[in-house]
Amino acid sequence: MRSSKTGFTLIELLIVIAIIGVLVATIVPRLQDARTDGLEVKTKAELTLIGKRAAVEENKALTYDVVCGSNGFTQVTAIAEQIAALQTFTGETVTCNSRTAAYAISILYASSSYWCVDSAGTNQQRTTGLTATEYSCE
């Protein structure tokens, strides 16, 4: 009688491992791209929410000074918390400038682009971050 062995040969195992390696090499870069895209979308959404909150607070205080805490005004706690959460999430620094009649906030959201929101309702990409004296994304 013949004895039959069950199991995989070394060649079969190596072929399966090679196929899995090719699949992983194909999928991993796409997952990284999706993660980066998700981070950018979340950053834009969070800054847009901060902009909406700033409009609400300006209606209450009748000044945009409460957005970033300028001219002797204290920054609104909810905005400060949102900015801190965004900085923690992205690992980047938010630039927040405000004065009585205007505000602008920006953050690095892609490797070389900044996202900016301001009191005029502008939400746009910039190639540079805000300077300390800019109150508009334009």
N, CA and C atoms as an extended XYZ file, in Angstrom:
414
Properties=species:S:1:pos:R:3:atomname:S:1:resname:S:1:resid:I:1 pbc="F F F"
N         0.822       -1.192        0.000 N   MET     1
C         0.000        0.000        0.000 CA  MET     1
C         0.859        1.244        0.000 C   MET     1
N         0.308        2.231       -0.557 N   ARG     2
C         0.992        3.525       -0.585 CA  ARG     2
C         0.610        4.338        0.631 C   ARG     2
N         1.549        5.121        1.106 N   SER     3
C         1.201        6.046        2.177 CA  SER     3
C         1.066        7.433        1.564 C   SER     3
N        -0.003        8.100        1.863 N   SER     4
C        -0.201        9.447        1.318 CA  SER     4
C         0.057       10.466        2.419 C   SER     4
N         0.840       11.435        2.069 N   LYS     5
C         1.149       12.493        3.019 CA  LYS     5
C         0.198       13.649        2.774 C   LYS     5
N        -0.221       14.254        3.839 N   THR     6
C        -1.039       15.455        3.710 CA  THR     6
C        -0.199       16.628        4.171 C   THR     6
N        -0.449       17.776        3.578 N   GLY     7
C         0.293       18.972        3.941 CA  GLY     7
C         0.747       19.707        2.699 C   GLY     7
N         1.433       20.813        2.926 N   PHE     8
C         1.898       21.647        1.827 CA  PHE     8
C         3.381       21.414        1.602 C   PHE     8
N         3.771       21.526        0.362 N   THR     9
C         5.197       21.445        0.069 CA  THR     9
C         5.822       22.810        0.311 C   THR     9
N         7.107       22.835        0.381 N   LEU    10
C         7.832       24.089        0.599 CA  LEU    10
C         7.580       25.065       -0.539 C   LEU    10
N         7.506       24.592       -1.745 N   ILE    11
C         7.252       25.449       -2.910 CA  ILE    11
C         5.875       26.099       -2.799 C   ILE    11
N         4.880       25.335       -2.417 N   GLU    12
C         3.524       25.886       -2.274 CA  GLU    12
C         3.490       26.975       -1.209 C   GLU    12
N         4.146       26.753       -0.107 N   LEU    13
C         4.190       27.757        0.961 CA  LEU    13
C         4.905       29.027        0.497 C   LEU    13
N         5.991       28.883       -0.211 N   LEU    14
C         6.721       30.052       -0.713 CA  LEU    14
C         5.899       30.839       -1.729 C   LEU    14
N         5.142       30.161       -2.553 N   ILE    15
C         4.277       30.848       -3.522 CA  ILE    15
C         3.195       31.642       -2.801 C   ILE    15
N         2.571       31.055       -1.791 N   VAL    16
C         1.540       31.766       -1.022 CA  VAL    16
C         2.139       32.988       -0.326 C   VAL    16
N         3.298       32.841        0.265 N   ILE    17
C         3.956       33.968        0.942 CA  ILE    17
C         4.293       35.067       -0.070 C   ILE    17
N         4.751       34.698       -1.259 N   ALA    18
C         5.067       35.692       -2.292 CA  ALA    18
C         3.817       36.437       -2.734 C   ALA    18
N         2.709       35.739       -2.896 N   ILE    19
C         1.450       36.385       -3.287 CA  ILE    19
C         0.992       37.360       -2.210 C   ILE    19
N         1.067       36.948       -0.967 N   ILE    20
C         0.681       37.841        0.140 CA  ILE    20
C         1.594       39.065        0.167 C   ILE    20
N         2.887       38.876       -0.066 N   GLY    21
C         3.827       39.995       -0.093 CA  GLY    21
C         3.496       41.004       -1.182 C   GLY    21
N         3.136       40.519       -2.357 N   VAL    22
C         2.762       41.413       -3.460 CA  VAL    22
C         1.495       42.183       -3.113 C   VAL    22
N         0.518       41.499       -2.539 N   LEU    23
C        -0.728       42.180       -2.153 CA  LEU    23
C        -0.480       43.259       -1.107 C   LEU    23
N         0.323       42.954       -0.109 N   VAL    24
C         0.633       43.927        0.938 CA  VAL    24
C         1.377       45.121        0.351 C   VAL    24
N         2.338       44.863       -0.518 N   ALA    25
C         3.108       45.949       -1.131 CA  ALA    25
C         2.214       46.848       -1.985 C   ALA    25
N         1.148       46.315       -2.520 N   THR    26
C         0.224       47.097       -3.337 CA  THR    26
C        -0.740       47.904       -2.476 C   THR    26
N        -1.176       47.347       -1.374 N   ILE    27
C        -2.229       47.968       -0.560 CA  ILE    27
C        -1.699       49.008        0.423 C   ILE    27
N        -0.562       48.774        1.044 N   VAL    28
C        -0.054       49.664        2.093 CA  VAL    28
C         0.111       51.116        1.623 C   VAL    28
N         0.705       51.398        0.466 N   PRO    29
C         0.820       52.806        0.043 CA  PRO    29
C        -0.547       53.471       -0.147 C   PRO    29
N        -1.509       52.725       -0.628 N   ARG    30
C        -2.849       53.292       -0.806 CA  ARG    30
C        -3.498       53.604        0.529 C   ARG    30
N        -3.252       52.773        1.523 N   LEU    31
C        -3.790       53.054        2.857 CA  LEU    31
C        -3.170       54.311        3.444 C   LEU    31
N        -1.888       54.518        3.216 N   GLN    32
C        -1.216       55.728        3.696 CA  GLN    32
C        -1.782       56.965        3.012 C   GLN    32
N        -2.036       56.872        1.707 N   ASP    33
C        -2.644       57.994        0.989 CA  ASP    33
C        -4.026       58.308        1.541 C   ASP    33
N        -4.792       57.275        1.833 N   ALA    34
C        -6.131       57.480        2.386 CA  ALA    34
C        -6.049       58.119        3.769 C   ALA    34
N        -5.067       57.722        4.564 N   ARG    35
C        -4.895       58.308        5.894 CA  ARG    35
C        -4.554       59.797        5.777 C   ARG    35
N        -3.650       60.133        4.873 N   THR    36
C        -3.270       61.528        4.660 CA  THR    36
C        -4.462       62.352        4.183 C   THR    36
N        -5.222       61.817        3.241 N   ASP    37
C        -6.412       62.512        2.754 CA  ASP    37
C        -7.424       62.734        3.877 C   ASP    37
N        -7.597       61.730        4.715 N   GLY    38
C        -8.517       61.851        5.846 CA  GLY    38
C        -8.079       62.921        6.829 C   GLY    38
N        -6.783       63.001        7.086 N   LEU    39
C        -6.246       64.024        7.984 CA  LEU    39
C        -6.498       65.421        7.427 C   LEU    39
N        -6.307       65.584        6.118 N   GLU    40
C        -6.543       66.884        5.495 CA  GLU    40
C        -8.011       67.275        5.567 C   GLU    40
N        -8.900       66.345        5.303 N   VAL    41
C       -10.336       66.637        5.353 CA  VAL    41
C       -10.755       66.992        6.772 C   VAL    41
N       -10.273       66.255        7.761 N   LYS    42
C       -10.624       66.545        9.151 CA  LYS    42
C       -10.090       67.912        9.580 C   LYS    42
N        -8.886       68.244        9.159 N   THR    43
C        -8.302       69.547        9.498 CA  THR    43
C        -9.147       70.676        8.928 C   THR    43
N        -9.536       70.559        7.665 N   LYS    44
C       -10.385       71.576        7.041 CA  LYS    44
C       -11.723       71.694        7.773 C   LYS    44
N       -12.317       70.568        8.095 N   ALA    45
C       -13.616       70.579        8.776 CA  ALA    45
C       -13.519       71.218       10.162 C   ALA    45
N       -12.464       70.892       10.888 N   GLU    46
C       -12.293       71.466       12.230 CA  GLU    46
C       -12.089       72.975       12.165 C   GLU    46
N       -11.295       73.445       11.218 N   LEU    47
C       -11.105       74.894       11.080 CA  LEU    47
C       -12.403       75.585       10.670 C   LEU    47
N       -13.187       74.945        9.827 N   THR    48
C       -14.481       75.510        9.437 CA  THR    48
C       -15.394       75.618       10.655 C   THR    48
N       -15.386       74.604       11.521 N   LEU    49
C       -16.189       74.658       12.751 CA  LEU    49
C       -15.717       75.778       13.675 C   LEU    49
N       -14.404       75.952       13.764 N   ILE    50
C       -13.870       77.047       14.580 CA  ILE    50
C       -14.348       78.382       14.017 C   ILE    50
N       -14.359       78.514       12.694 N   GLY    51
C       -14.845       79.741       12.059 CA  GLY    51
C       -16.310       80.005       12.368 C   GLY    51
N       -17.118       78.962       12.366 N   LYS    52
C       -18.542       79.128       12.696 CA  LYS    52
C       -18.710       79.510       14.161 C   LYS    52
N       -17.922       78.904       15.027 N   ARG    53
C       -17.981       79.243       16.447 CA  ARG    53
C       -17.545       80.693       16.668 C   ARG    53
N       -16.563       81.134       15.903 N   ALA    54
C       -16.093       82.521       16.016 CA  ALA    54
C       -17.200       83.504       15.648 C   ALA    54
N       -17.996       83.171       14.635 N   ALA    55
C       -19.110       84.051       14.242 CA  ALA    55
C       -20.144       84.139       15.354 C   ALA    55
N       -20.422       83.031       15.994 N   VAL    56
C       -21.378       83.020       17.112 CA  VAL    56
C       -20.851       83.877       18.260 C   VAL    56
N       -19.585       83.703       18.597 N   GLU    57
C       -19.000       84.455       19.716 CA  GLU    57
C       -18.908       85.943       19.413 C   GLU    57
N       -18.658       86.300       18.159 N   GLU    58
C       -18.618       87.711       17.782 CA  GLU    58
C       -19.994       88.336       17.943 C   GLU    58
N       -21.045       87.594       17.629 N   ASN    59
C       -22.407       88.104       17.814 CA  ASN    59
C       -22.717       88.352       19.282 C   ASN    59
N       -22.155       87.545       20.160 N   LYS    60
C       -22.365       87.728       21.601 CA  LYS    60
C       -21.563       88.912       22.148 C   LYS    60
N       -20.265       88.952       21.793 N   ALA    61
C       -19.359       89.950       22.372 CA  ALA    61
C       -19.262       91.227       21.551 C   ALA    61
N       -19.749       91.203       20.312 N   LEU    62
C       -19.669       92.339       19.382 CA  LEU    62
C       -18.233       92.727       19.038 C   LEU    62
N       -17.335       91.752       19.119 N   THR    63
C       -15.942       91.950       18.721 CA  THR    63
C       -15.320       90.599       18.405 C   THR    63
N       -14.392       90.596       17.439 N   TYR    64
C       -13.661       89.370       17.133 CA  TYR    64
C       -12.462       89.185       18.051 C   TYR    64
N       -12.212       90.123       18.945 N   ASP    65
C       -11.088       89.994       19.870 CA  ASP    65
C       -11.191       88.731       20.731 C   ASP    65
N       -12.401       88.228       20.937 N   VAL    66
C       -12.589       87.034       21.765 CA  VAL    66
C       -12.165       85.754       21.048 C   VAL    66
N       -11.979       85.818       19.738 N   VAL    67
C       -11.606       84.617       18.983 CA  VAL    67
C       -10.198       84.154       19.355 C   VAL    67
N        -9.256       85.081       19.386 N   CYS    68
C        -7.868       84.731       19.707 CA  CYS    68
C        -7.391       85.345       21.016 C   CYS    68
N        -8.241       86.132       21.645 N   GLY    69
C        -7.861       86.759       22.903 CA  GLY    69
C        -6.928       87.937       22.718 C   GLY    69
N        -7.355       88.932       21.953 N   SER    70
C        -6.520       90.109       21.714 CA  SER    70
C        -7.155       91.354       22.329 C   SER    70
N        -6.399       92.433       22.383 N   ASN    71
C        -6.856       93.728       22.910 CA  ASN    71
C        -7.464       93.628       24.298 C   ASN    71
N        -6.892       92.803       25.139 N   GLY    72
C        -7.350       92.679       26.517 CA  GLY    72
C        -8.528       91.740       26.715 C   GLY    72
N        -9.065       91.172       25.661 N   PHE    73
C       -10.164       90.220       25.781 CA  PHE    73
C        -9.602       88.819       26.016 C   PHE    73
N       -10.352       88.009       26.725 N   THR    74
C        -9.979       86.622       26.950 CA  THR    74
C       -10.521       85.771       25.816 C   THR    74
N        -9.709       84.845       25.359 N   GLN    75
C       -10.155       83.939       24.293 CA  GLN    75
C       -11.289       83.061       24.823 C   GLN    75
N       -12.303       82.880       24.011 N   VAL    76
C       -13.433       82.036       24.376 CA  VAL    76
C       -12.923       80.615       24.612 C   VAL    76
N       -13.333       80.026       25.724 N   THR    77
C       -12.856       78.700       26.115 CA  THR    77
C       -13.134       77.651       25.042 C   THR    77
N       -14.319       77.669       24.466 N   ALA    78
C       -14.667       76.661       23.460 CA  ALA    78
C       -13.744       76.740       22.242 C   ALA    78
N       -13.394       77.946       21.823 N   ILE    79
C       -12.485       78.101       20.687 CA  ILE    79
C       -11.076       77.658       21.069 C   ILE    79
N       -10.647       78.028       22.254 N   ALA    80
C        -9.312       77.617       22.715 CA  ALA    80
C        -9.218       76.097       22.780 C   ALA    80
N       -10.268       75.443       23.242 N   GLU    81
C       -10.272       73.985       23.322 CA  GLU    81
C       -10.261       73.347       21.936 C   GLU    81
N       -11.018       73.926       20.998 N   GLN    82
C       -11.028       73.392       19.633 CA  GLN    82
C        -9.656       73.539       18.975 C   GLN    82
N        -9.024       74.685       19.183 N   ILE    83
C        -7.695       74.907       18.619 CA  ILE    83
C        -6.692       73.944       19.234 C   ILE    83
N        -6.754       73.768       20.551 N   ALA    84
C        -5.834       72.831       21.218 CA  ALA    84
C        -6.036       71.404       20.713 C   ALA    84
N        -7.289       70.999       20.534 N   ALA    85
C        -7.567       69.653       20.021 CA  ALA    85
C        -7.042       69.483       18.599 C   ALA    85
N        -7.202       70.510       17.779 N   LEU    86
C        -6.716       70.449       16.399 CA  LEU    86
C        -5.194       70.357       16.369 C   LEU    86
N        -4.525       71.109       17.224 N   GLN    87
C        -3.062       71.059       17.293 CA  GLN    87
C        -2.584       69.687       17.763 C   GLN    87
N        -3.295       69.116       18.725 N   THR    88
C        -2.929       67.787       19.215 CA  THR    88
C        -3.128       66.741       18.126 C   THR    88
N        -4.241       66.826       17.424 N   PHE    89
C        -4.570       65.855       16.381 CA  PHE    89
C        -3.589       65.903       15.222 C   PHE    89
N        -3.247       67.117       14.780 N   THR    90
C        -2.386       67.254       13.601 CA  THR    90
C        -0.898       67.308       13.940 C   THR    90
N        -0.570       67.728       15.141 N   GLY    91
C         0.827       67.930       15.500 CA  GLY    91
C         1.393       69.227       14.945 C   GLY    91
N         0.530       70.081       14.423 N   GLU    92
C         0.947       71.365       13.854 CA  GLU    92
C         0.441       72.509       14.727 C   GLU    92
N         1.019       73.692       14.549 N   THR    93
C         0.635       74.861       15.325 CA  THR    93
C        -0.391       75.691       14.561 C   THR    93
N        -1.460       76.074       15.253 N   VAL    94
C        -2.478       76.944       14.669 CA  VAL    94
C        -2.053       78.389       14.881 C   VAL    94
N        -2.142       79.201       13.827 N   THR    95
C        -1.898       80.633       13.943 CA  THR    95
C        -3.253       81.312       14.027 C   THR    95
N        -3.474       82.072       15.081 N   CYS    96
C        -4.761       82.736       15.317 CA  CYS    96
C        -4.514       84.231       15.518 C   CYS    96
N        -5.070       85.057       14.642 N   ASN    97
C        -4.950       86.513       14.734 CA  ASN    97
C        -6.349       87.110       14.799 C   ASN    97
N        -6.566       87.999       15.744 N   SER    98
C        -7.865       88.671       15.796 CA  SER    98
C        -7.702       90.111       16.246 C   SER    98
N        -8.631       90.907       15.811 N   ARG    99
C        -8.769       92.289       16.245 CA  ARG    99
C       -10.258       92.572       16.275 C   ARG    99
N       -10.662       93.768       16.607 N   THR   100
C       -12.068       94.082       16.793 CA  THR   100
C       -12.937       93.712       15.595 C   THR   100
N       -12.491       94.021       14.389 N   ALA   101
C       -13.332       93.851       13.209 CA  ALA   101
C       -13.021       92.621       12.359 C   ALA   101
N       -11.999       91.841       12.693 N   ALA   102
C       -11.638       90.719       11.830 CA  ALA   102
C       -10.812       89.682       12.584 C   ALA   102
N       -10.793       88.478       12.029 N   TYR   103
C        -9.916       87.428       12.532 CA  TYR   103
C        -9.503       86.550       11.357 C   TYR   103
N        -8.417       85.817       11.533 N   ALA   104
C        -7.975       84.812       10.574 CA  ALA   104
C        -7.232       83.725       11.340 C   ALA   104
N        -7.452       82.477       10.930 N   ILE   105
C        -6.811       81.329       11.575 CA  ILE   105
C        -6.273       80.420       10.472 C   ILE   105
N        -5.032       79.935       10.644 N   SER   106
C        -4.476       79.012        9.652 CA  SER   106
C        -3.674       77.912       10.332 C   SER   106
N        -3.511       76.810        9.584 N   ILE   107
C        -2.712       75.677       10.060 CA  ILE   107
C        -2.143       74.944        8.851 C   ILE   107
N        -0.959       74.378        9.019 N   LEU   108
C        -0.366       73.538        7.994 CA  LEU   108
C        -1.180       72.253        7.940 C   LEU   108
N        -1.745       71.926        6.771 N   TYR   109
C        -2.588       70.731        6.694 CA  TYR   109
C        -2.098       69.725        5.677 C   TYR   109
N        -1.237       70.094        4.818 N   ALA   110
C        -0.600       69.157        3.886 CA  ALA   110
C         0.893       69.431        4.010 C   ALA   110
N         1.683       68.702        3.326 N   SER   111
C         3.122       68.847        3.525 CA  SER   111
C         3.627       70.257        3.244 C   SER   111
N         2.944       70.999        2.373 N   SER   112
C         3.424       72.347        2.057 CA  SER   112
C         2.293       73.347        1.855 C   SER   112
N         1.104       73.044        2.328 N   SER   113
C        -0.037       73.947        2.165 CA  SER   113
C        -0.666       74.253        3.511 C   SER   113
N        -1.228       75.435        3.596 N   TYR   114
C        -1.918       75.863        4.812 CA  TYR   114
C        -3.396       76.017        4.494 C   TYR   114
N        -4.240       75.739        5.475 N   TRP   115
C        -5.667       75.980        5.328 CA  TRP   115
C        -5.990       77.174        6.206 C   TRP   115
N        -6.788       78.084        5.674 N   CYS   116
C        -7.068       79.338        6.361 CA  CYS   116
C        -8.561       79.623        6.361 C   CYS   116
N        -9.069       80.116        7.494 N   VAL   117
C       -10.440       80.619        7.592 CA  VAL   117
C       -10.377       82.023        8.176 C   VAL   117
N       -11.328       82.874        7.782 N   ASP   118
C       -11.328       84.227        8.318 CA  ASP   118
C       -12.744       84.743        8.521 C   ASP   118
N       -12.830       85.956        9.058 N   SER   119
C       -14.121       86.553        9.403 CA  SER   119
C       -14.963       86.912        8.194 C   SER   119
N       -14.375       86.967        7.014 N   ALA   120
C       -15.141       87.245        5.800 CA  ALA   120
C       -15.801       85.981        5.257 C   ALA   120
N       -15.580       84.852        5.930 N   GLY   121
C       -16.166       83.593        5.488 CA  GLY   121
C       -15.293       82.825        4.520 C   GLY   121
N       -14.075       83.271        4.338 N   THR   122
C       -13.158       82.614        3.417 CA  THR   122
C       -12.625       81.325        4.039 C   THR   122
N       -12.657       80.255        3.283 N   ASN   123
C       -12.022       78.980        3.623 CA  ASN   123
C       -11.179       78.622        2.421 C   ASN   123
N        -9.875       78.733        2.540 N   GLN   124
C        -9.062       78.473        1.358 CA  GLN   124
C        -7.660       78.004        1.703 C   GLN   124
N        -7.040       77.430        0.708 N   GLN   125
C        -5.669       76.975        0.808 CA  GLN   125
C        -4.734       78.142        0.547 C   GLN   125
N        -3.619       78.164        1.284 N   ARG   126
C        -2.567       79.154        1.093 CA  ARG   126
C        -1.239       78.435        0.978 C   ARG   126
N        -0.305       79.093        0.346 N   THR   127
C         1.035       78.501        0.250 CA  THR   127
C         1.881       78.853        1.462 C   THR   127
N         1.481       79.894        2.204 N   THR   128
C         2.206       80.300        3.409 CA  THR   128
C         1.232       80.425        4.569 C   THR   128
N         1.764       80.325        5.775 N   GLY   129
C         0.950       80.542        6.957 CA  GLY   129
C         0.719       82.029        7.161 C   GLY   129
N        -0.171       82.341        8.099 N   LEU   130
C        -0.447       83.745        8.410 CA  LEU   130
C         0.725       84.369        9.150 C   LEU   130
N         0.982       85.630        8.878 N   THR   131
C         1.923       86.386        9.693 CA  THR   131
C         1.151       86.954       10.878 C   THR   131
N         1.835       87.529       11.830 N   ALA   132
C         1.199       88.035       13.038 CA  ALA   132
C         0.277       89.232       12.780 C   ALA   132
N         0.371       89.848       11.613 N   THR   133
C        -0.436       91.034       11.334 CA  THR   133
C        -1.479       90.795       10.241 C   THR   133
N        -1.717       89.560        9.852 N   GLU   134
C        -2.718       89.269        8.834 CA  GLU   134
C        -4.031       88.868        9.473 C   GLU   134
N        -5.112       89.492        9.001 N   TYR   135
C        -6.444       89.211        9.538 CA  TYR   135
C        -7.375       88.747        8.430 C   TYR   135
N        -6.795       88.317        7.328 N   SER   136
C        -7.551       87.835        6.188 CA  SER   136
C        -6.776       86.717        5.494 C   SER   136
N        -7.490       85.771        4.909 N   CYS   137
C        -6.841       84.680        4.180 CA  CYS   137
C        -6.419       85.081        2.790 C   CYS   137
N        -6.905       86.205        2.303 N   GLU   138
C        -6.585       86.663        0.945 CA  GLU   138
C        -5.129       87.044        0.821 C   GLU   138
